[in-house]
């Protein structure tokens, strides 16, 4: 699994952008998340195909952007 920080999220479109620890930008879709991560959240994810292109899948929040020293781990159950 990879980790990264959410850079942006478009609630209307249900699409966001993650910058991973390697500095790569990865798109994610709300349907691949338990709860929609917001800007600044630290997330864990896998890479897979969505709409014929690579995207973050199984996205879970590790740390909410508004919390200090408290980690929240939410992993998506695999179907």
LUMNULO-889037 format. One record per residue: y, z, x of N, C-alpha, C, O in turn; residue number from 1. Coordinates in pm, 1 decimal, m for minus. Example, Ala and Ser with C-alpha at 12.3 -4.5 7.8 and 13.67 -1.06 7.14 Angstrom:
2
NODE     nnorth        nup      neast    canorth       caup     caeast     cnorth        cup      ceast     onorth        oup      oeast   pos
NODE     m569.0      780.0     1319.0     m450.0      780.0     1230.0     m330.0      780.0     1320.0     m331.9      846.5     1423.6     1
NODE     m225.0      708.0     1285.0     m106.0      714.0     1367.0        3.0      787.0     1290.0      113.8      803.9     1340.9     2
//
This chain:
79
NODE     nnorth        nup      neast    canorth       caup     caeast     cnorth        cup      ceast     onorth        oup      oeast   pos
NODE     m117.4        0.0       83.9        0.0        0.0        0.0      124.2        0.0       88.7      121.9       48.0      202.0     1
NODE      230.7      m54.2       35.0      358.1      m62.0      106.2      459.7       30.1       40.0      443.5       69.7      m75.5     2
NODE      563.4       63.2      113.9      671.7      144.0       58.6      804.3       72.3       78.1      818.6      m11.7      166.9     3
NODE      900.3      106.3       m5.5     1032.3       46.4        5.5     1130.5      116.2      m86.8     1095.6      211.4     m156.6     4
NODE     1254.5       67.3      m86.0     1360.7      122.9     m168.5     1408.8       15.2     m265.6     1424.3     m101.0     m228.0     5
NODE     1432.1       54.8     m389.8     1480.1      m38.7     m491.2     1627.5      m69.4     m463.8     1710.9       20.8     m457.0     6
NODE     1657.4     m198.0     m448.2     1795.2     m241.2     m423.8     1869.6     m269.5     m553.3     1988.1     m238.9     m566.1     7
NODE     1798.9     m328.3     m649.1     1863.3     m362.0     m776.7     1758.2     m373.4     m885.5     1639.3     m391.1     m858.8     8
NODE     1805.8     m362.5    m1009.5     1717.7     m376.6    m1124.4     1798.7     m430.2    m1241.7     1901.7     m373.3    m1277.9     9
NODE     1752.2     m539.4    m1300.9     1816.3     m598.6    m1417.4     1734.8     m557.6    m1539.7     1627.6     m612.4    m1565.7    10
NODE     1787.0     m460.6    m1614.2     1714.8     m405.4    m1728.6     1688.6     m510.9    m1835.6     1581.4     m512.9    m1896.0    11
NODE     1786.3     m598.5    m1859.1     1772.5     m701.1    m1962.3     1659.4     m799.7    m1929.4     1581.6     m837.4    m2017.0    12
NODE     1651.5     m840.6    m1802.9     1548.8     m935.8    m1760.4     1417.5     m866.1    m1724.2     1312.5     m930.2    m1722.1    13
NODE     1422.2     m734.3    m1695.2     1301.8     m661.9    m1656.0     1254.2     m695.7    m1516.4     1134.6     m691.2    m1487.7    14
NODE     1349.9     m730.2    m1428.2     1318.0     m772.5    m1291.6     1404.0     m694.2    m1193.0     1521.6     m668.1    m1218.3    15
NODE     1343.4     m657.1    m1079.8     1418.0     m586.4     m976.4     1384.0     m637.4     m838.7     1300.0     m726.0     m822.4    16
NODE     1451.1     m579.8     m738.4     1433.1     m621.0     m599.9     1412.2     m497.3     m513.7     1486.9     m399.8     m522.7    17
NODE     1308.2     m503.5     m429.3     1274.0     m394.6     m338.2     1293.4     m443.9     m195.7     1261.5     m558.5     m164.1    18
NODE     1345.9     m356.7     m109.4     1349.4     m384.3       34.5     1244.3     m293.2       95.3     1257.1     m171.0       88.4    19
NODE     1139.6     m351.4      155.5     1032.7     m268.1      210.1     1067.9     m217.2      349.2     1174.1     m249.4      402.4    20
NODE      979.4     m138.0      407.9     1006.7      m76.1      538.1     1013.4     m177.8      651.1     1061.4     m145.4      759.7    21
NODE      966.5     m299.5      628.3      975.5     m406.7      728.5     1102.8     m488.7      713.0     1125.3     m582.8      789.1    22
NODE     1186.5     m454.2      615.4     1310.0     m528.1      592.1     1290.8     m652.0      506.3     1382.7     m732.8      493.7    23
NODE     1173.4     m668.4      447.1     1147.5     m782.4      359.9     1190.7     m750.4      217.3     1182.6     m635.6      173.6    24
NODE     1236.4     m851.8      145.3     1278.2     m836.4        6.2     1167.4     m887.0      m85.5     1119.0     m999.3      m71.2    25
NODE     1128.3     m801.2     m180.1     1018.9     m834.1     m270.6     1064.2     m811.6     m414.1     1120.5     m707.2     m446.9    26
NODE     1039.4     m909.0     m498.0     1073.1     m898.7     m640.1      965.2     m818.4     m711.2      847.8     m824.5     m674.9    27
NODE     1006.5     m742.3     m813.7      908.4     m674.2     m898.6      946.6     m691.3    m1044.3     1062.5     m716.1    m1077.4    28
NODE      848.2     m677.6    m1129.7      868.6     m693.6    m1273.0      835.1     m562.2    m1343.5      742.5     m491.2    m1304.3    29
NODE      910.9     m531.6    m1446.8      894.3     m407.1    m1520.6      751.3     m388.4    m1571.5      702.7     m275.5    m1577.9    30
NODE      684.1     m496.4    m1607.4      547.4     m486.2    m1659.4      449.3     m430.9    m1556.3      339.6     m388.1    m1592.5    31
NODE      487.3     m431.2    m1428.1      401.0     m380.0    m1321.9      434.8     m236.4    m1283.1      389.7     m188.6    m1179.0    32
NODE      513.6     m166.8    m1365.5      557.8      m30.2    m1336.3      522.5       63.3    m1451.5      518.1       21.7    m1567.3    33
NODE      497.3      190.3    m1418.8      477.2      291.4    m1523.1      609.5      317.3    m1592.0      618.9      309.2    m1714.4    34
NODE      711.2      348.2    m1514.3      847.2      361.9    m1565.0      935.3      280.0    m1471.9      909.2      272.4    m1351.8    35
NODE     1037.2      220.3    m1525.7     1119.7      129.2    m1446.5     1196.2      204.3    m1338.5     1279.2      289.6    m1369.7    36
NODE     1169.1      173.3    m1211.2     1245.8      234.8    m1103.9     1390.9      186.2    m1109.1     1417.5       73.1    m1149.8    37
NODE     1481.9      269.9    m1068.9     1622.8      232.3    m1065.5     1671.6      224.8     m921.8     1602.5      266.1     m828.7    38
NODE     1789.8      172.2     m905.9     1847.6      152.2     m773.3     1845.7      282.0     m692.3     1890.3      387.2     m738.1    39
NODE     1792.9      270.9     m571.6     1785.9      384.9     m480.9     1653.1      457.2     m479.1     1626.3      532.7     m385.6    40
NODE     1568.3      436.7     m579.8     1437.1      502.6     m583.1     1348.3      449.8     m470.9     1352.6      331.3     m437.6    41
NODE     1268.0      538.4     m413.0     1168.2      498.8     m314.5     1038.0      475.6     m390.6      995.4      558.9     m470.5    42
NODE      975.8      360.7     m364.1      856.3      322.5     m438.3      742.0      285.3     m344.8      762.6      252.9     m227.9    43
NODE      622.3      290.9     m399.1      501.4      245.0     m331.1      445.2      131.2     m415.8      453.6      135.7     m538.6    44
NODE      388.2       29.6     m351.9      343.3      m88.1     m425.7      243.9     m170.2     m346.2      230.4     m153.8     m224.9    45
NODE      175.1     m258.0     m415.4       88.7     m360.0     m355.4      158.8     m494.3     m369.5      256.3     m506.8     m443.6    46
NODE      109.5     m593.2     m299.2      161.2     m729.5     m311.2       57.0     m812.6     m385.6      m62.3     m805.3     m355.9    47
NODE      102.6     m890.3     m480.9       13.5     m975.9     m557.6       91.2    m1092.7     m616.0      208.4    m1112.0     m584.0    48
NODE       26.9    m1169.8     m700.4       91.4    m1285.3     m761.9      138.2    m1254.1     m903.2       65.7    m1193.3     m982.0    49
NODE      258.8    m1295.9     m934.0      315.9    m1285.9    m1068.7      397.6    m1413.6    m1087.5      483.8    m1444.9    m1005.4    50
NODE      371.2    m1485.9    m1193.8      441.3    m1612.6    m1221.8      432.2    m1709.5    m1104.3      531.1    m1773.0    m1067.9    51
NODE      314.1    m1720.4    m1045.6      285.4    m1813.8     m935.5      365.2    m1787.9     m807.9      382.2    m1879.1     m727.0    52
NODE      414.3    m1665.7     m788.2      480.5    m1631.8     m662.2      446.8    m1487.1     m626.0      406.6    m1408.5     m711.8    53
NODE      463.5    m1453.4     m499.1      433.7    m1318.1     m454.5      533.9    m1219.7     m511.9      653.2    m1248.5     m520.3    54
NODE      484.1    m1102.8     m551.5      569.3     m998.8     m608.5      504.0     m863.0     m585.4      385.5     m854.7     m553.3    55
NODE      582.3     m757.1     m602.2      528.8     m621.9     m594.7      454.1     m592.0     m724.9      505.1     m617.3     m834.0    56
NODE      333.6     m538.1     m711.9      254.6     m499.7     m829.6      209.3     m354.8     m810.9      218.0     m300.8     m700.6    57
NODE      161.5     m292.4     m917.3      118.6     m152.4     m913.7      228.6      m64.9     m855.1      202.4       17.4     m767.4    58
NODE      349.9      m82.0     m902.4      466.5      m11.2     m848.4      470.8      131.9     m901.7      463.1      154.1    m1022.5    59
NODE      482.9      228.0     m811.6      495.1      369.5     m848.0      612.3      432.2     m775.7      643.9      394.1     m662.9    60
NODE      676.2      527.0     m839.0      791.5      594.1     m778.9      742.6      709.5     m692.2      663.6      792.5     m737.0    61
NODE      789.9      714.1     m568.2      758.5      823.5     m477.3      870.0      927.0     m483.0      843.7     1046.8     m492.8    62
NODE      995.0      880.4     m476.8     1108.7      971.8     m477.5     1220.7      911.1     m560.0     1263.5      798.3     m535.5    63
NODE     1267.2      986.3     m656.9     1378.8      941.0     m739.3     1507.6      947.3     m658.8     1523.0     1035.6     m574.5    64
NODE     1599.2      856.4     m682.9     1722.9      850.4     m605.4     1809.4      973.8     m622.5     1885.3     1007.2     m531.4    65
NODE     1801.2     1042.7     m734.9     1885.4     1158.9     m759.4     1826.5     1291.0     m714.4     1890.0     1394.8     m733.1    66
NODE     1706.5     1291.6     m655.4     1644.1     1417.5     m615.7     1657.0     1439.1     m466.1     1658.1     1344.2     m387.8    67
NODE     1666.7     1565.2     m427.9     1670.6     1601.2     m286.5     1548.2     1686.2     m255.9     1523.2     1786.7     m322.5    68
NODE     1473.3     1646.0     m156.3     1356.5     1719.3     m108.3     1245.6     1736.3     m211.6     1149.0     1808.0     m185.6    69
NODE     1256.4     1674.2     m325.0     1148.6     1678.7     m423.7     1091.3     1539.0     m436.9     1164.5     1442.8     m460.3    70
NODE      962.9     1528.3     m422.0      898.3     1398.3     m434.8      820.1     1393.1     m564.5      757.7     1490.9     m605.6    71
NODE      824.7     1278.0     m627.5      750.8     1254.8     m750.1      661.3     1135.7     m725.5      710.0     1027.6     m692.3    72
NODE      533.3     1153.1     m740.7      439.9     1044.1     m716.2      381.3      999.4     m848.0      311.7     1075.1     m915.6    73
NODE      410.0      876.8     m883.4      355.5      817.6    m1005.9      283.6      690.8     m965.2      346.4      595.3     m919.5    74
NODE      154.7      689.3     m981.2       78.2      570.2     m946.1       30.7      503.4    m1072.8      m14.3      569.4    m1166.4    75
NODE       40.8      375.8    m1074.9       m4.6      299.0    m1189.8     m155.2      293.5    m1188.2     m216.1      264.7    m1085.1    76
NODE     m215.0      320.7    m1301.1     m360.1      309.9    m1310.9     m398.8      162.9    m1313.2     m336.9       82.6    m1383.0    77
NODE     m498.3      129.4    m1238.9     m541.7      m10.8    m1231.4     m626.1      m43.8    m1352.3     m712.5       33.7    m1393.3    78
NODE     m599.8     m159.3    m1408.0     m672.7     m202.6    m1528.7     m794.2     m281.2    m1491.9     m867.9     m325.8    m1579.9    79
//
